[in-house]
Every structure is written in C-alpha cells, then in structure tokens.
Amino acid sequence: MSASTPPSGGIELSLSPIERTLLRNLQQAGRPELEEAISTATGLGIEAVRGGLQRLKAKHLSVVDERPTERGVLTRRGEEAIERGLPERRLLDRLQAAGRPLVSAELVPESLSEEELPVAVGVLRRHGRLAPGSPFALTEGGAEPTASLPEEQALQAAGRGEPIAPEVEKALLRRGLVAVERSTVRRWSVSAEGRQLPVASSDRPEEGALRPSRLRDGTWREVELRPYDVRAAAPYVRAPAAHPYLEFLEEFAELLVGLGFSEEEGPLLETEFWNCDALFMPQEHPARSVHDVFHPVGLEGRLPDPGLLSRVADAHEGRTLPGEDAPISTGWRVPFSAEVSRRSVLRSQTTAVSARFLATRPRPPFRMFCIGRNFRPDPVDATHHVEFRQCEGVLGEEGTSMRELVGVFRALAEGIGIRELRIRPSYFPFTEPSVEGYVRHPRLGWIEVFPGGMFRPEVLRPLGISVPVAAWGIGVTRLAMVRLGLNDIRQLFEDDLGRLTGGD
C-alpha cells in the first residue's frame, strides 16, 4: 500500500498519484508557482491541479499565497462601441468629413443621438480636440482628427485583456463601457512538513474503492488500496444565498408591515380602466400612448361593475355623481369611452392595485402597500428598464395630510440607512397636492424615488371613499441601487451574486 511516512515516524499519509506528482513538483520548484505553470510542468489538467493542491493543503503539505486582482473588461456596450466607434470618434469623423463647423441639427441624428452628443463634446473638449462654443469645430493646430483617443486605446486594451490607466478606467466605468472583473491569483509552494516528506518516485496506480467485480474475480489481492486519511478536513459546503435584490425587497416590505401596513397584490395584465381611468387619468393623456404602455395584441379586458364604470365616467366628463348635488369638478371635457377602458395593458404602475383596493371600500382607518412588477417601453439606461418594481401604498383616515405622507417617506429612508432625503413639490394627474422625494446616489447624484401626494376627490368619490387618502408609488428598484452600491439598474437583473455583493 503506497503511503508517505514523515521523518518523525508519525502517522502515514496516503497520497494519490496526482498528489505525489504535485508534491514532487513543489519540492523541486523551490519557489511559489502559479497553478497554470504547475499544470504545464506536470501535464495535468488545470482542474486536477487545483483539486490536488487543495488536498495537499488539507494535509498540511502545501501552502498558498492568494492575492485578489481587478481588471477592466469590456461590457456589451463596450463591444458595440469598438465595433461602431465611440461617440467622440464619430463626432471627429463627421467634422473632418464636413471640413467646416457644424451645429447640433447637422450632427443629430445623422452621426450621434441626442444623448451621445454632449458626452462626445465633453470628452473631446477635455482632450483639447474640440474648440469651445458653438457651432462645433476642431481645434486649430491640435492633434490630427485621425489620432486615437485615450478612451479608444483603453477599450482596445481591455478587449485584449491588458491593464488600462486608472483615470481612463474610471471614466469608462461611469459610461458603462467596461466593468470590473475580480479574480484571485494563487501561488503554491511546499510547506515545511511537505519539504521533509519523502515521496516515492513510483506512480503505480492505487484504487480508492473496492469494486464488486474485483471481489468476484479475486483480483482485489493484486491491487493496492488507498487508505482513508482521517485527518483530512471535510469539504466546506456553501449554503444557498438569496439574491440581494429580492432580499432588499423583503426587508423593505417588513419595514412597511412594521409601520402598520398590510400587503396586497394585483394582476400584471390589467385593463386601462384600473391602470388609468379609475385614477382620473384623461383618456387622451400622452402617458397612455404606445410610448408608455405595452398593449398585448388580441386580448380584450373585462369592464368593472356598470355602476362603478358610470361613476368614473361621470367624474371624467364633469357630471354630477348619483346622490350628490354638484359635479366634483369640470372633468376633462372630453367624451369617456368604455371601449378604451376595456383595452388590455401590461400594468405600468402599481397604483392600479390601489384603485382595486379602494374600490372594495375598505373601512377607515386603512393602510395598504404592494410591491409589484411594472412594465413600460422606456429606453434602457443606468436608471431605466422596461421592467421595474414599485412599492405602492395608501394611507386613509380622518385628518390624513401631506405631513403623514412625508413622515412615511422619512421613516422608510432611515429604515434602509439613507440619511439624505429632499422633498419638493410636483404634479401627478391623480394626486393634489403632490411631492417628489429624492435621495443621493454616490455616482448618479440625486434620483427620484419617493413620488406621492393626496388622492384627488375625482379618484376617491367614484370609488366610494369619503376620507382623505395619501398615496405613493416608491421606486424601490432605484432604492435598491443606492442600498447595494450599484451604478446601473441592469445589474439588479443579473445572477452574478459575486458582483452584486461585492465578493469574488
């Protein structure tokens, strides 16, 4: 039976052929070696090398020096920029081709988008390649337009896996063109015990298990069986980890429950009645166009109770509601269409859940919230996505005012560790007065996350609610970005837990 005996005459160590090969290599090397170099020297696969070295470490025969490293790697946007050209490169090419100064209208959308133009102008002026003022012109006596830019050189280097200058890397990170890839470099060497341990030169195979076939034919007498090493450490099994975004949403829901709110849910496939009409949003409002709402094709929704539909229509057209003496207001002065109300949409706001909840005529005082998915055909960028979550909520009782609403905003911000909160007046079709709450993101600056206000009587009275109701639609997705230290909303939908938690 093959084993290695320590010089001190202690307990024998059982080494597999791979472990013996690796230990001999470490003894002969005399200095720390990278796993890739050991793989090349021994002819073993990299996975076999890593596994064998870890087993030697568990037997105190090898030691490892681990050092975390970071490098910039191209994102999908960065790969597209290399293929298409950076905005600043396209601006230089356009000005060179024109041979004269150009105004914005001659650059957008022929060469650049409205979002790309200010970025390109800022970069080129920082490098002294673009003259100040407008129209846009190349700097006289400056570098040739064809000369490469530091950003271009850095992108090419990142594509080749080479390091890039830190100041350029920061700029490319802010633009989402590169991302930081974290890894660990491991250098292995033999331990003091392993250096003294004699290793047999023979690599005669051993078997770690007694197979039934060898018992049947008697060949078990001819093989060497590897003994169990009772000193070897048991493998560490990592427990399942919750996705940080979902974990944050659960924590946020617990905060609201602690403030006395109960949770409700609603359908993702809605009708325009609950998504818009019940919230006193005019049927000709721009937000109801195809630019802000997804309309499923071939699906027709179901209208609510005729009495409720009629009361909502009265509020929209400025008519007196049944049982009342005068109209609530002049309404929107456009005909109300039941066919528009019937149309199906993917829910664009969780306020639809509030409308459904209030239509059940809850007995005051009541506190309700919903954290749910919504969908809007927004251009995807660092703070916008076609799918996002909102935290909808209503607070209804006698005497409710904006004071209670702002108090809820401050309690929720403090509950997740945010101390900077700014409140300013705003406007929404279904609340008056209205406010917006902003929190500071370390890189993106002040972002809106706490919109809300007092529901208008045109929303409440058709639904049969007689007490004042404070309402909000908190952007919990953006709050999660602040809490998790992320710079791009798209990272929340990734499954790379190491990146989301800041680990390897």
N, C-alpha and C positions, 0 to 999 in steps of 0.2 A: 504494500500500500504506500503510494507516494505521499510523503509529507516532508516538511522542513522543520528541523529541530533547532531551536535557539541555542546559541553558545552556552547559555547559563544552564541548559538542561531542563528548561521549563516545559510547559505543555506544548505538544506538537501542533503546528499549524498546517491545516490542509489547504493546499493551493491547487487551483485548476491549471491546466496547461496555459490558458490565456494569462492568468495571474503570474505564473512563473516567468513567462515571456516578458511581461511588462516590468516585473520586478528586476529582472536581469538588465533590461534596457535602462531603467532608472539608475541602477548601480553603476553601469558602465558610463552613463552620460556625465555624472558628476556635477550637473547643474540643472536648474529648473528648465523644463521643456514644455512647449505648447502641446495640446492634445493632437493637433494636426501633424506636428513634427514626429510625435511618438507613433502615430498611425502610419506615417510614411516609412519610418525606420523599421517597424516590426511587420509591416504588411498586413496588419489587422484593420478591419473596418473601424470607422470613427465611433460608431455606437458601441462596438465591442470594447474599444479602448476606454471609452468613458465609463462603461459599466465595470470593467475590470479594475480601473483606477479607484473607483468608489469603493469596491470591495477591499482593495488593498488598504485604503484609508480606514475602513471599519476595523481592519485587523492591525492598525497602527503601524503599517509598513510603508505608507506614503503620506506626504503632506502636500497641501495645495495652497497656492497664493492666488486669491480671487480679487480681481480689480474691475469694478464697473466702468464701462465706457459708454460714451454717447457719440452719435454721428448723425448728420443730417441726411435724410433720404428723400427722394422725390415722392410727392403725393401725386394723385391722378391729375390734379390741376397743374402741378409742375411738369408732368409728362406732356400734357396738352400744350403748355407754354413753350416747351422745347420744340414740339412739332409745328406749332402755329407761329411762334415768335412772341416774345414778351410785348406788352402794350407799348413800352418805351421804344423797343426796336421797330415796331410797326409805325410809330409816330415819326421816328427818324427817317425810315424808308419813304414815308409819304412826303415829308418835307423835302427830302433830297430829290425825289422824282418830280415834285412840283416845281422846284427851283425858285420858289418865292414864298413869302409868308402866307399862312392860311388861317382862317377863322374857324371857330368850333363847327359851324354848319358844314364846312368842307371836309371835316375830319370824321364827324359822326353822322350816319353810321357806316360810311364807306370804309374807314380803316379801323375805327375804335367804337366801342359802346360808350354811352354816357357815363357809366361807372368807371370805365378804363381810362378815359381821357385825363381826369385830374390826377390819377395815380401816375400815368406816364409823364405828365407835365412836371409833377413834383420830383420824380426821380431824375429826369433829365436836367432840371434846374439845379438840383443838388450836386450833380456832377459837372455843372458848368457847360452843358451841351446845348442848352436852350436859352435864348435871350429873354430877359424879363419883359412883362407886359403882353399886350395883345395887339395885332394878330401874332400867332406863334411863328417864330423864326429861329433858325440855327444861329448859334453864337459865332460872330465873325472871328476868324483866326483861331477857333477852337479845334478840338480833335476832329478828325475825319468822321463823317457820319457812319462809315462802314466799320470804324474801330469798335471792337467789342466792349461791352459794358461789364462792370464787376458782377452784376447780377446774372448776366449770361454766362460768364466764366464759372460762377459758383454753381449754377444749375447743371452745367456740363460736368463739373467735378463731382457733384452729388450723384449724378447718373452713373458715373464710373466708380462710385464707392470711395472717393477720395475726400479728405477733410476740406472744409471751407472756412474762410475767415469768420470769426465770431460775430463781428459787426454786420457783415453781409448776411450771415445765417439768421440773425435776429430779424432783419428786415424781411427776409423770405418767409420766416415763420409767421410773421404778422399777416402776410399776404396769403398764407395757406399753400405756398408753393413747395415747401419742404416740411417734413415732420422729424421729430427727434426719435431716433431708434436707439433704445438702450439694450446693452448686452453686457456679458461678463467674460473677461479674458482670464483663463485659468492656466497657471503654470505649475506643473507637477515635479516633485523631487522625492528622493527616497528619504525616509525617516531615519533617525539614529538606530532604531531597532532593525529596520529593514536593511540598513547598510551592513550590519553584522551578521545577518541571517544568510547562511549558505544555501544556494539554490542549485538543485541538481541540473546538470546540463541536458539530461534526457527529457524529451517531451512526449514520453509514452502516454497515450490517452488513458484517461480514467473515466469511469462511469459513476454518475451521481445517483442512479436509481437501479434497483434490481428488477429487471423486466421479466414478466411471466415466461416469455419464450426461452430465456436462459435457464430458468428453473426446470422447464420441460426437457430441454436437450442436454442439461448438465454443464453447459459452457460457463456457468457462473463461477466455476472453480478456476477458470483460466483468465479472468479479468481482475483488474484492480478496482476496488470500490472506494470512492472518495468518502472520507469520514465527515460527519457533521461537525461544524465548528460552533460549539455552543456559546463562544464568546462574541460571535458576530452580532452586530446590532440589527434589530428588526427594522425593516424599511418603514420610512415615515410616510404615512398616507395623509395627504392634504384633504381637509373637509371641503365639501362644495361651498362655493362663495356666491352670495346673492349679487345680482347686477347692481352697481352703485346707483344708477338712475332709479330703478324700481325701489331700492332701499330708501332713497331720499323721499320718493312719493309716499311710501308707507309712513315714514317719520312725519311728513307734513300732514297726512291725514290724522295721525294720532294727536298732533297739536290742535287741530280743529275739534276733535272729539273732546279733548281736554277743556276747550272753551265752551262746551255745551252744544255743539252742532251734531246733527245726525246725518249719515251719509245716504244719498240716493243715487240711482242710476237711470240712464235713459238710452234709447236706441241710437245707433250710429247712422242708420238710414232714416232720415226724417222727411217730413213734408215742409213746404215753405210756410205753412200756417204756423207750426210750432217754432220753426227756425227763425221766422221773420215777422209774420203778420201779428201773432199774439204779443209780440214785443213792440208793436206800434212802429215797425219799420215800413216806410212807404213802399208800395209795390213797384214804384219806378226808381227806387234807391239804387245808386251805382253799385253798392256792395252786393246786390242780388244778381248782378250780371255774371256771365260765364267767367269773368276775370277773378271773381272772389268766391265762387261756389262751384262745386262739382255737381253736375246734373247726370245721374245714371240714365242711360238710354233704355227706353222700352219699359220703364217702371212707373206705375201710376199710384200715388198715395191715397190714403183714405181720409176723408174730411172728418172733423170732430162733430160733436153733437150740434144739430142745426141751431139750437138756441144760442150756444156759445159762438158759433160762426157768425150768427146775425148780430150779436152784441159787438164783436170785434169789428165787423163791417161798419156798424153804426159809428164806432169811435173813429175809424179811418175816414169816413165820409162826413163827419161832423154832425151826425144826427143825435137826437136825444135817446138815451138808453131806456128800455122799458122800466117803468116805476120811478123815473127821475123827472124833474121839472124842466131841465135845460140841458143842452149839449155840454159835454166836458170841455170841448174846445172846437175850433173851426175845422179840425181834422186836417187831412192833406189835400182836400179839394180835388181829388181825382176818383173816378169810379173804382169800387172794390170788386175784384174778380175772384170768384170761388175757384175757377179753373187754375189761376195762378197759385192759389193756396194749396191745391191738390198736388202740384208738381213735387216729385221726389228730389231730394238733395242729400249729399253726404253732409252730416252735421258740421257746420262751420263754426259753431260756438256752443259751449255747454250751457249758455243762457236758455237754450231750448229745454233743458232739464228743469230749470227754474220755472219756466212757463207751465210745463206739465204739472210740476209740484203745486204751484199756486192755483191751478185750475181745479185741484181737488179741494180747495177752500179749507186749508188747514186752520185749526183753531189757535189763535194767538195766545201767548207768545210762541213763535216758532223760529228755529234756527236749522238751516239745511245747507249741506255742501255736496258737491260732486266733483271728483277728479276724473276726467274722461278725455278720450281722444277726439280730435277735431281735424278737419281736412280743408285746406284752401290751396288753390293753384298759385301759390306765391313763388317768385323766383328764389331758388335755394341759395342762401349765403350764410355768413357766420351766425346770424341771429334769426334766420327764417328757414322754415322747412314746410313741405307740403303736408306733413303730419306733425301735430304738436298736441300737448296736453294742456288743458286749462283746469283751474280749480274754481268752479262756480260756487257762489254762495248767496244766501238771502237771510236777512235778519228782520223779522217783523213783529212789532209790538207797539203799543201806545207810547208816544214820546220818542220813538227812534229817530235819530238825526244823523247828520254827517259826522258828528262827534264820535258816535259809536262805531261808524264805519272806519274812520281813521284810526281809532283805537284798536280795532281788529287788525288793520294793516301793520301797525307798530308792534303789536304782540306777536304776530306771525314772523315778522322780520327778525325781532330779537330772539324768537324761539329757535331759529336756524343759524343764529350767530351773526346776523347782519346789523350793524350799528348805524350805517349811513342811509337815511331814507329822506327823500324830498317829495313833497306833495305840492301839486299845482292844479289850478282849475282846468277843466277840459270840457269836451262836448261829446255826447253819445245820443243816438236817436231815441233811446228808451229810458234814459235817466236824466233828471234835472233837479238839483244841481249835480254836476259830475266832477270827478277829480282823476288825476293820474299820479301814481306813486312811482318814483324812480330810485333804483339802487345802483351803487357804483361797482362796475366790473373792473378788475385791476388793469385790463388791457383794452377793453372796448369802451370804457368810460361809463357814463350814466345811461342805463337802459330802462325802458318802461316795463314794469312787471305788475303793478297794482292799479289797474283801472277799475273804477266803480262809481256809484252815485245812488241817488234815491229814485226808485222806480216812479215814472210819471203816472198820474191818475188814469191816462188813456190806456196804460198797461194793466193797472190793478182793478179798476172798477168793472170792466167787461169780464174779468175773471172772478168777480165776487169778493174781492179783498178790500176791506174798509180801513185797515190800519196802515201807517207808513211802513215802507219796506226798503231797507238798504240792500244793495246788490253789488256784486263784483264778479269779475272774470280774471282771476290772477294767472299770470303767465308762469306756471310752475316749471316749465321746461327751461326758461331763461334763469329762473332762480336756481335751478339745479346746476347750470353752467357756473354761476357765481360760487355756489357752495363747493362744487367739485374742482374749481380752478381750471375749467375748460375754456378755450378761446373760440370754439366752433361748435355750433349746435349739432352738427352732423356726427360728432364724436359720441354723443349720447346714444346713438343707434348702432354703435359698433359692439362687437363681442370681445374686444381686446381688453380684458379686465386689468392687465398689467398697465396699459396706458391710462385707463380710467381711474385707477387707484394710485398711480404714480410709482408702481413697482416695476420689476424687471419684465 
